[in-house]
């Protein structure tokens, strides 16, 4: 007798259910899949971002993907509705309703409603019909700041700027040398110069400021103590230097040794300003009242040295004339540590939303109540700051607490405040300045109230433990100077100064459209070798762009030095050859230990390097460093891999992997040509690689940002 069909179906359902249960898949999930909709929507985005914060375009573009397990599904129509909350959306209280539009388009659907409000949450719904059924989905976005008025009276803040009304220049000074038959050309020989200055009656000297340069190099002494020197690098004479020294009250001796290159012009030029204890000053310059010698006798710099047999120096040319012209650059200001900024504020009710909007000249690393606000680094993005300044927008609702709160920021130089010279002259763009930040923390309370915490001179500022940072040269971090807890409420900042409201970049403020730069991968060290005494070479699995996280324990003041490179020399040491003529060094980090008695860890914050190897010196303890002391971190614009390649040939697969890694090594807010040497956004490199980038990575917004950069280039 045949069993009834219904009974057989029931037995099959039970059997399948038991099998699924054994496999660990809930029966309800299978039922939903079997009876679920034929069509659903995924990847709802605004301006190619999922639930973005900071949208500041007038007509943001919506997109979605129609998904189905059916074949031949085509979108027939769409409808987009926008409201300021889910309840308003459901109730039909809309900001905009597109109406039903017959179209297969599912991307770049532009908003066409009334102007959106700044710093506001919006909820949007898309309804589509297809050849296999209908579907709808809901998402949200938060707007940014559309114009300067939306920045709520905030100011650019940072360290106080030194006034330049009393800065020395070389006007009125003369290039001097010893008498030569071939003036202004001189032999490749040393020369010595001296001048003795006696304080006027009734006045006591206190300090001197000495502005100086020489072609080709010099050493400067005051009262027998070496004050400064140059090395004779190519065209080093074009950069003047300013030295400040204490003086003897009544008599002071200024002595200089110079050296010239073969068959080239020779000259020394200086201006000195003496400040007396009564506040008055006097100025003198290089001229014929200096004495000069064609040799540099031993001890000639001593105050007691007898120079009575020396002749007078001769003038090669007044400053601004001769072979040097007016090509000497003003002295660079003293390079200050990365500043720390902090502000405490109180929240007196339940919050609905809290959003931090911040722009920077340079980089800003931001923390709230002791924790970073997000995982972005080297933020915000780099631009021509006279035209455009990018700002980041971060939802910090979950980090703000009722009661006392604190924001902390550390500012890095980036390209904006670079101090080290290089062949691209990034230390001299028209917008160059010390690092600054401008920010608004927009608070929206559950009862509808709003409040803005803004950057102004009520913030506090102090030097931080990052005592030096340069995008090309690297960083020096002194853990002894760390201000632990400065980004928490209740921190004692009585010794801090008030932040200064300063000019800041002139460019228009726009939201950072490209993905943030992030640490995307950590690679442990794979080998440590010792090519020379006290020198350790650490190898990582592949070439990458980023930095190394160091962990070490040792006495206070021990300095671990690590220089980065992509390949080795024949002797096993790291190859640091470069083409940048970097005035502040090249790809070198220094980690000064606090001596805490426990392992200490640190990694860069404001510079990235191209490398597979680091050369380490100064490692504490005498023995070789362990592998676990070093972790390489890959750092680049976090563009997802959207293309893939796979074959039966391992070499082909490895080649493609190397290509993709190389592409990632060269996206840092702009497409670059190399992470180790130039870090520049040359148009040729990016144009040649554009198709390869697009085929492998989600770089649409990165290239769109870069094209704006290109458009703004004079």
VOGU-3710 file (C-alpha; in Angstrom, 3 decimals, decimal comma):
1> xxxxxxxxxx> 0,000/0,000/0,000  1,417/3,435/-0,969  1,813/5,983/1,822  -0,197/9,215/1,430  1,795/11,994/-0,273  1,239/14,344/2,703  2,728/11,741/5,092  5,752/11,286/2,844  6,303/15,045/2,678  6,078/15,252/6,467
11> xxxxxxxxxx> 8,639/12,497/6,891  10,970/14,278/4,438  10,646/17,557/6,341  11,459/15,817/9,634  14,427/14,042/8,060  15,780/17,218/6,489  15,239/19,079/9,760  17,214/16,459/11,655  20,054/16,625/9,133  20,131/20,417/9,301
21> xxxxxxxxxx> 20,081/20,335/13,084  23,058/17,987/13,086  24,843/20,351/10,690  24,275/23,250/13,091  21,926/25,284/10,833  18,699/26,497/12,486  15,544/25,145/10,900  14,015/28,660/10,903  16,813/29,945/8,690  16,131/27,300/6,081
31> xxxxxxxxxx> 12,430/27,982/6,212  13,045/31,687/5,748  15,375/31,002/2,847  12,863/28,690/1,244  10,000/31,098/1,689  11,933/34,392/1,616  11,536/37,181/-0,926  12,823/36,684/-4,434  14,545/40,073/-4,324  16,281/42,054/-1,581
41> xxxxxxxxxx> 18,472/45,174/-1,403  22,014/45,408/-0,111  24,929/47,852/0,193  22,848/50,979/0,636  25,266/53,906/0,320  25,357/57,695/0,217  28,265/59,161/-1,734  29,668/55,617/-1,954  29,782/55,217/1,822  27,670/53,084/4,132
51> xxxxxxxxxx> 25,861/55,129/6,827  28,363/57,983/6,428  28,963/60,844/8,834  29,927/64,247/7,435  28,150/64,417/4,058  28,480/68,053/2,966  27,512/68,033/-0,719  24,298/69,804/-1,689  22,903/66,849/-3,623  24,215/63,633/-2,125
61> xxxxxxxxxx> 23,938/60,557/-4,348  22,228/57,347/-3,245  23,018/53,830/-4,430  21,967/50,256/-3,712  22,415/46,757/-5,087  19,522/44,496/-6,075  20,236/40,911/-5,039  18,321/37,742/-5,847  18,780/34,003/-6,196  16,588/34,121/-9,304
71> xxxxxxxxxx> 17,836/34,510/-12,857  16,977/37,386/-15,169  16,090/39,911/-12,465  15,967/43,506/-13,711  15,093/46,651/-11,795  12,031/48,387/-13,229  11,587/51,410/-10,963  12,870/53,089/-7,815  11,637/55,535/-5,208  13,745/57,304/-2,549
81> xxxxxxxxxx> 12,308/58,997/0,524  14,270/61,032/3,100  13,270/62,135/6,626  14,996/63,335/9,781  14,071/60,221/11,798  12,697/56,717/11,343  9,416/57,656/12,998  8,978/60,614/10,636  9,859/58,391/7,685  7,250/55,821/8,683
91> xxxxxxxxxx> 4,679/58,558/9,286  5,279/60,126/5,902  6,661/63,384/7,339  9,344/63,628/4,695  12,108/66,019/3,727  12,051/64,661/0,167  10,146/62,100/-1,854  11,464/61,351/-5,315  8,264/59,654/-6,375  8,286/56,477/-8,408
101> xxxxxxxxxx> 10,796/56,693/-11,226  10,804/54,109/-13,989  14,492/53,368/-14,374  17,022/50,586/-13,996  19,492/53,013/-12,402  20,623/51,996/-8,909  23,628/54,246/-8,354  24,358/58,000/-8,284  20,672/58,811/-7,731  20,951/62,443/-6,694
111> xxxxxxxxxx> 18,971/64,047/-3,888  16,698/66,763/-5,284  14,908/68,106/-2,222  15,309/71,270/-0,136  18,703/72,173/1,310  19,841/69,731/3,963  20,644/71,069/7,419  24,185/70,898/8,755  25,159/68,365/11,441  21,836/66,547/11,154
121> xxxxxxxxxx> 20,774/62,901/11,020  18,739/61,756/8,034  17,035/58,417/7,430  16,329/57,281/3,877  14,327/54,499/2,306  14,538/53,077/-1,161  11,736/51,032/-2,753  12,352/49,181/-5,988  10,252/47,033/-8,276  11,844/44,381/-10,435
131> xxxxxxxxxx> 10,793/41,789/-12,953  10,726/39,272/-10,080  9,086/41,308/-7,323  9,561/44,343/-5,091  11,951/45,155/-2,259  12,756/48,016/0,095  15,453/48,907/2,611  16,304/51,696/5,041  19,609/53,342/5,929  20,878/56,653/7,335
141> xxxxxxxxxx> 23,487/59,373/7,003  24,602/62,426/8,946  25,453/65,700/7,283  28,638/67,671/7,760  29,317/71,408/7,927  28,416/73,287/4,763  29,917/76,724/5,339  31,966/78,701/7,844  28,856/79,624/9,817  28,339/75,951/10,618
151> xxxxxxxxxx> 31,725/75,887/12,393  30,013/77,647/15,311  32,614/80,340/15,936  35,475/77,876/16,322  39,038/79,081/15,714  42,228/77,568/14,423  44,404/76,925/17,476  47,976/75,855/18,135  51,207/77,223/19,530  51,712/80,977/19,660
161> xxxxxxxxxx> 53,461/82,371/16,586  56,678/84,254/17,136  56,499/87,850/15,955  58,839/88,582/13,091  59,217/92,327/13,522  62,537/91,924/15,312  63,986/89,035/13,310  67,479/89,467/11,968  68,212/89,478/8,267  71,487/89,788/6,378
171> xxxxxxxxxx> 70,741/93,200/4,924  73,742/95,524/5,365  76,204/92,669/5,939  79,050/91,790/3,571  80,564/88,588/2,254  84,152/88,588/3,541  87,281/86,504/2,929  91,018/86,836/2,939  92,667/88,740/0,063  92,854/86,478/-3,015
181> xxxxxxxxxx> 94,182/87,099/-6,522  91,165/85,242/-7,939  88,460/86,956/-5,841  85,679/85,922/-5,350  86,989/82,435/-6,191  89,374/81,020/-3,609  91,443/77,853/-3,156  90,094/74,806/-1,361  91,750/75,791/1,906  90,665/76,713/5,426
191> xxxxxxxxxx> 90,451/80,327/6,579  90,041/81,804/10,059  88,211/84,974/11,158  87,931/86,761/14,497  86,349/89,831/16,021  86,479/91,077/19,627  83,570/93,084/20,978  83,859/95,154/24,162  80,692/96,333/25,869  80,109/100,103/25,934
201> xxxxxxxxxx> 80,707/101,848/29,234  77,815/101,425/31,625  76,316/98,448/29,784  76,752/94,694/30,386  76,230/92,200/27,558  73,786/89,386/28,234  73,048/87,427/25,029  73,850/87,384/21,330  71,852/86,286/18,295  74,115/85,265/15,412
211> xxxxxxxxxx> 72,738/84,932/11,873  75,350/83,279/9,684  76,192/81,286/6,576  79,359/80,556/4,590  80,288/79,138/1,223  81,130/76,233/1,577  81,138/75,489/5,354  81,975/76,957/8,750  82,487/76,320/12,461  81,466/79,074/14,895
221> xxxxxxxxxx> 82,857/79,658/18,389  81,924/82,290/20,975  84,407/82,795/23,807  86,081/79,486/22,931  82,901/77,366/22,978  81,676/75,735/19,782  78,231/77,108/18,959  77,407/75,560/15,578  78,746/74,244/12,285  77,764/73,128/8,791
231> xxxxxxxxxx> 78,981/70,160/6,750  79,426/71,657/3,282  76,540/69,860/1,586  75,677/71,011/-1,922  74,261/74,553/-1,715  74,135/74,370/2,070  75,226/78,016/2,128  71,753/78,950/0,862  70,279/78,158/4,300  71,258/80,639/7,005
241> xxxxxxxxxx> 71,214/79,595/10,648  70,452/81,550/13,775  72,270/80,807/17,019  71,549/82,257/20,464  74,287/82,294/23,122  75,013/83,793/26,510  77,792/86,381/26,691  80,433/87,694/29,055  79,371/91,049/30,494  82,343/93,057/29,202
251> xxxxxxxxxx> 84,383/91,297/26,457  83,357/88,669/23,889  85,296/86,932/21,115  83,596/85,601/17,974  85,773/83,171/15,965  84,926/81,348/12,737  86,747/78,762/10,636  85,661/78,349/7,022  86,531/75,864/4,265  85,980/76,355/0,553
261> xxxxxxxxxx> 85,467/73,892/-2,277  87,967/73,761/-5,119  87,582/76,450/-7,769  84,418/77,949/-6,330  83,413/81,308/-4,828  84,264/81,703/-1,148  82,582/83,905/1,398  81,418/84,357/4,976  78,476/86,561/5,915  76,985/87,195/9,363
271> xxxxxxxxxx> 74,977/89,646/11,412  75,123/89,676/15,228  72,744/91,375/17,656  73,887/91,807/21,247  71,296/92,366/23,971  72,426/94,102/27,174  71,104/93,697/30,675  69,273/97,032/30,447  67,282/95,746/27,444  69,139/97,801/24,838
281> xxxxxxxxxx> 70,737/96,186/21,779  73,526/96,760/19,268  74,161/95,137/15,895  77,344/94,446/13,950  78,060/92,540/10,739  80,898/90,889/8,885  83,112/93,535/7,296  86,625/94,946/7,170  86,686/95,365/10,964  87,116/91,585/11,276
291> xxxxxxxxxx> 90,605/90,105/11,130  91,402/87,108/8,938  94,098/84,468/8,467  94,924/82,243/5,463  95,492/79,400/7,932  93,516/78,223/10,943  96,032/78,022/13,792  95,368/75,610/16,641  93,474/77,336/19,444  92,676/80,462/17,437
301> xxxxxxxxxx> 89,119/80,362/18,815  90,328/80,922/22,415  89,569/84,363/23,903  93,257/84,743/24,861  94,623/83,988/21,367  96,862/86,759/19,989  95,603/87,767/16,531  97,639/90,974/16,283  99,582/89,632/13,283  96,433/88,941/11,266
311> xxxxxxxxxx> 95,336/91,277/8,495  91,919/92,790/7,892  89,306/90,790/6,076  88,297/91,979/2,624  84,790/92,382/1,270  83,929/89,991/-1,549  80,537/91,622/-2,133  77,781/93,316/-0,168  75,004/90,892/0,734  72,620/90,648/-2,220
321> xxxxxxxxxx> 75,393/91,005/-4,796  78,259/88,890/-6,114  77,849/85,233/-7,105  75,504/84,612/-4,163  72,931/87,284/-4,947  70,091/87,348/-2,417  69,686/83,582/-2,417  70,242/82,916/1,274  67,065/81,684/2,952  65,919/83,000/6,303
331> xxxxxxxxxx> 66,752/80,747/9,262  64,322/78,039/10,114  62,438/78,520/13,342  63,245/76,257/16,241  61,495/72,963/15,666  59,071/72,455/18,527  57,658/69,137/19,727  54,240/68,003/18,553  51,816/70,012/20,711  49,218/68,457/22,981
341> xxxxxxxxxx> 45,842/70,187/23,312  43,067/69,480/25,771  39,627/70,716/26,766  37,225/69,572/29,475  33,457/69,955/29,143  30,331/68,801/30,950  27,240/67,014/29,604  24,091/67,703/31,617  21,559/65,362/30,043  20,936/62,342/27,858
351> xxxxxxxxxx> 22,518/62,625/24,420  20,925/61,596/21,168  24,010/62,268/19,034  27,552/63,557/19,423  29,708/64,255/16,367  33,232/65,612/16,267  34,199/67,576/13,172  37,891/68,456/12,965  40,208/69,933/10,370  43,968/70,298/10,648
361> xxxxxxxxxx> 46,943/71,960/9,099  49,036/68,791/9,325  47,664/65,805/11,246  45,542/65,529/14,381  45,375/62,447/16,563  42,241/62,816/18,679  41,194/61,069/21,881  38,080/61,430/24,012  37,931/60,331/27,649  41,164/58,379/27,322
371> xxxxxxxxxx> 40,442/56,490/24,075  41,024/57,226/20,404  37,855/58,391/18,658  38,412/56,011/15,723  41,072/53,875/14,047  42,136/56,443/11,449  45,762/57,635/11,323  47,571/60,418/9,439  44,277/62,319/9,457  42,787/64,442/7,941
381> xxxxxxxxxx> 43,909/64,150/4,314  46,637/66,202/2,640  45,683/68,996/0,203  46,913/72,311/-1,176  45,926/74,149/1,982  45,459/77,478/0,191  42,621/75,932/-1,839  41,080/73,103/0,162  41,308/71,854/3,742  39,777/68,476/4,505
391> xxxxxxxxxx> 37,972/67,754/7,750  37,041/64,431/9,320  33,686/63,702/10,973  33,364/61,017/13,635  30,341/59,781/15,608  31,457/59,843/19,256  28,042/59,400/20,882  29,100/56,241/22,704  32,267/57,856/24,122  30,687/60,959/25,639
401> xxxxxxxxxx> 29,416/60,417/29,184  27,056/62,318/31,395  29,076/64,653/33,604  32,754/65,514/33,091  34,463/64,746/29,760  37,784/65,626/28,150  39,089/65,872/24,583  42,804/65,480/23,883  44,649/66,097/20,617  48,229/65,709/19,437
411> xxxxxxxxxx> 49,195/67,586/16,264  51,698/66,352/13,688  53,382/68,323/10,932  52,716/66,306/7,777  53,417/68,327/4,643  51,857/71,436/6,227  54,543/72,084/8,835  57,539/70,219/7,420  60,828/71,714/8,581  63,458/69,532/6,923
421> xxxxxxxxxx> 64,671/70,660/3,519  64,276/68,384/0,475  64,573/68,667/-3,290  60,804/69,299/-3,636  61,011/72,201/-1,150  58,067/71,024/0,948  59,469/73,173/3,751  58,689/76,309/1,721  55,161/76,186/0,214  53,165/79,414/0,554
431> xxxxxxxxxx> 50,854/77,822/3,133  53,641/76,470/5,368  53,083/76,979/9,098  53,149/75,280/12,464  50,485/72,562/13,002  46,968/73,777/13,821  43,517/72,305/14,391  39,955/73,549/14,153  37,121/71,517/15,630  33,465/71,462/16,631
441> xxxxxxxxxx> 31,999/68,808/18,909  28,289/68,984/18,107  26,093/67,650/20,923  22,408/66,954/20,385  20,427/66,128/23,509  17,458/63,807/23,620  15,222/66,740/24,598  16,147/68,575/21,380  18,759/70,956/22,790  22,079/71,373/20,948
451> xxxxxxxxxx> 25,480/72,488/22,186  28,817/73,047/20,467  32,231/72,584/22,067  34,645/74,528/19,838  38,366/75,125/19,576  39,395/78,508/20,942  41,818/80,006/23,450  40,002/78,302/26,339  41,848/75,108/25,389  45,183/74,285/27,045
461> xxxxxxxxxx> 48,423/73,443/25,238  51,782/71,896/26,110  54,730/70,250/24,381  54,233/66,522/23,995  56,565/63,507/23,961  56,861/63,463/20,141  59,796/65,858/20,172  60,352/65,642/16,399  58,255/64,487/13,450  58,896/64,715/9,730
471> xxxxxxxxxx> 57,070/62,781/7,020  60,375/61,941/5,323  62,810/61,908/8,238  60,766/59,970/10,822  60,064/60,683/14,476  61,680/60,990/17,872  59,529/60,002/20,828  60,748/60,652/24,372  58,647/58,513/26,713  59,989/60,488/29,694
481> xxxxxxxxxx> 57,929/63,446/28,456  54,638/61,534/28,152  51,624/63,282/29,730  49,634/60,223/30,675  45,935/60,907/31,125  45,961/64,335/29,498  42,890/63,272/27,502  40,839/62,439/30,618  38,762/64,623/32,925  40,496/65,807/36,073
491> xxxxxxxxxx> 44,030/65,834/34,617  46,220/68,479/36,289  47,063/70,950/33,513  47,938/73,934/35,703  51,420/74,095/34,157  49,986/74,192/30,625  49,557/77,414/28,646  46,449/78,719/26,953  46,222/77,699/23,313  46,637/80,520/20,814
501> xxxxxxxxxx> 44,030/81,393/18,214  45,991/81,655/14,954  45,372/82,262/11,267  45,292/78,697/9,980  45,001/77,493/6,378  43,060/79,657/3,919  41,398/76,878/1,880  37,704/76,020/1,898  36,756/73,350/4,441  35,401/70,147/2,882
511> xxxxxxxxxx> 34,670/66,723/4,275  37,308/64,053/3,611  35,681/61,999/0,875  38,347/59,307/0,514  38,574/56,421/2,980  40,674/57,021/6,107  44,268/55,883/6,313  44,394/52,952/8,733  46,680/50,261/10,073  45,390/47,405/7,934
521> xxxxxxxxxx> 47,785/44,575/8,764  50,429/43,591/11,335  53,466/41,563/10,254  55,813/39,996/12,831  59,561/40,130/12,310  61,012/36,991/10,716  64,773/37,413/11,202  67,380/39,378/13,162  71,023/39,540/12,004  74,096/41,394/13,282
531> xxxxxxxxxx> 76,197/42,764/10,399  78,359/44,907/12,726  78,984/45,360/16,425  75,946/46,889/18,091  74,012/46,908/14,798  70,944/44,695/14,339  69,057/44,243/11,073  65,430/43,149/11,436  63,621/41,622/8,463  59,874/41,488/7,805
541> xxxxxxxxxx> 57,965/39,219/5,394  57,597/41,725/2,535  58,041/45,325/1,448  55,322/47,524/2,920  54,428/51,120/3,699  53,896/51,909/7,352  55,933/51,739/10,528  57,201/49,371/13,209  55,826/48,978/16,710  58,700/48,562/19,168
551> xxxxxxxxxx> 58,600/46,916/22,592  61,635/47,210/24,860  62,681/47,527/28,480  65,671/49,465/29,743  66,931/52,406/31,792  65,494/55,882/31,394  67,093/57,818/28,555  68,197/54,818/26,510  67,566/55,702/22,856  66,670/52,987/20,371
561> xxxxxxxxxx> 67,370/54,131/16,825  65,749/52,377/13,862  66,294/53,376/10,240  64,062/51,888/7,552  64,956/50,606/4,076  63,642/48,319/1,353  66,779/46,316/0,567  70,217/45,323/1,853  73,769/46,155/0,836  76,280/43,422/0,062
571> xxxxxxxxxx> 77,647/43,679/3,629  74,246/42,853/5,150  73,427/46,363/6,308  70,368/48,276/5,160  70,568/50,414/2,017  69,478/53,985/2,795  70,342/55,522/-0,573  67,814/58,152/-1,606  67,258/60,980/-4,045  65,665/63,537/-1,776
581> xxxxxxxxxx> 68,562/65,477/-0,170  66,615/65,305/3,086  67,825/67,964/5,490  66,437/66,347/8,645  67,459/62,767/7,958  65,775/59,850/6,240  63,256/57,279/7,504  64,624/57,140/11,057  62,671/56,636/14,283  64,120/57,191/17,752
591> xxxxxxxxxx> 62,420/55,785/20,855  63,716/57,194/24,155  62,746/54,914/27,032  61,107/56,210/30,200  62,735/53,529/32,358  59,385/52,375/33,719  60,726/49,005/34,875  58,322/47,160/32,573  58,256/46,684/28,781  57,429/49,908/26,944
601> xxxxxxxxxx> 55,855/50,045/23,482  55,648/52,760/20,846  55,040/53,240/17,137  55,047/56,276/14,855  52,061/58,584/14,697  52,927/61,167/12,053  55,218/59,553/9,464  55,140/56,413/7,373  58,048/54,644/5,695  58,653/52,240/2,837
611> xxxxxxxxxx> 60,613/49,220/4,070  61,219/45,530/4,516  64,167/45,998/6,881  65,097/48,213/9,797  68,618/48,782/11,109  68,540/49,046/14,892  71,177/50,505/17,218  71,080/51,355/20,907  69,189/48,209/21,879  69,293/47,868/25,676
621> xxxxxxxxxx> 70,753/44,870/27,441  73,736/44,011/25,264  72,224/40,901/23,655  70,287/40,564/20,418  66,730/41,883/20,421  64,028/39,208/20,272  61,820/38,883/17,212  58,712/39,673/19,238  60,082/43,152/19,981  59,220/44,278/16,444
631> xxxxxxxxxx> 55,901/44,277/14,608  55,552/45,948/11,218  52,222/47,674/10,623  50,935/48,287/7,100  49,497/51,800/6,807  47,585/53,131/3,794  44,242/54,452/2,609  41,868/51,660/3,540  40,549/50,859/0,067  38,881/47,461/-0,080
641> xxxxxxxxxx> 40,053/44,881/-2,594  37,287/44,711/-5,195  39,110/42,643/-7,832  40,777/39,272/-7,579  42,957/36,932/-9,587  43,508/33,207/-9,214  45,204/30,677/-11,445  46,812/27,259/-11,298  50,262/28,909/-11,435  51,683/29,867/-8,021
651> xxxxxxxxxx> 54,129/32,357/-9,556  51,316/34,214/-11,297  49,276/34,302/-8,093  52,249/35,598/-6,095  52,966/38,234/-8,732  49,414/39,502/-8,571  49,566/39,584/-4,768  52,773/41,631/-4,936  51,144/44,038/-7,389  48,143/44,625/-5,115
661> xxxxxxxxxx> 50,384/45,108/-2,080  52,437/47,624/-4,072  49,289/49,517/-5,045  48,292/49,718/-1,381  51,795/50,914/-0,475  51,169/53,927/-2,706  47,819/55,295/-1,528  48,018/57,746/1,344  45,255/60,257/0,687  46,714/60,636/-2,806
671> xxxxxxxxxx> 48,167/58,102/-5,248  51,929/58,314/-4,801  54,991/57,169/-6,684  56,923/55,514/-3,856  56,419/55,186/-0,088  60,157/55,282/0,645  61,556/58,183/-1,351  59,202/60,812/-2,737  55,679/60,259/-1,367  54,530/62,716/-4,056
681> xxxxxxxxxx> 51,370/62,597/-6,168  52,926/62,803/-9,615  50,317/62,787/-12,369  52,293/60,438/-14,622  52,538/57,630/-12,083  48,856/57,788/-11,154  47,673/58,081/-14,766  49,675/55,046/-15,849  48,448/53,029/-12,862  44,834/54,247/-12,773
691> xxxxxxxxxx> 43,335/51,257/-14,585  45,304/48,827/-12,454  44,164/50,636/-9,289  40,526/50,599/-10,393  40,601/46,924/-11,380  41,844/45,858/-7,957  40,819/48,395/-5,304  37,886/50,625/-4,338  39,713/53,870/-5,134  36,930/55,871/-6,798
701> xxxxxxxxxx> 36,731/58,424/-3,994  40,521/58,587/-3,606  40,985/59,411/-7,282  38,051/61,845/-7,220  39,739/63,678/-4,350  43,062/63,635/-6,199  41,492/65,045/-9,360  40,277/67,995/-7,307  43,870/68,429/-6,154  45,021/68,402/-9,782
711> xxxx> 42,312/70,870/-10,787  43,419/73,279/-8,052  47,053/73,142/-9,139  48,165/76,434/-10,752
//
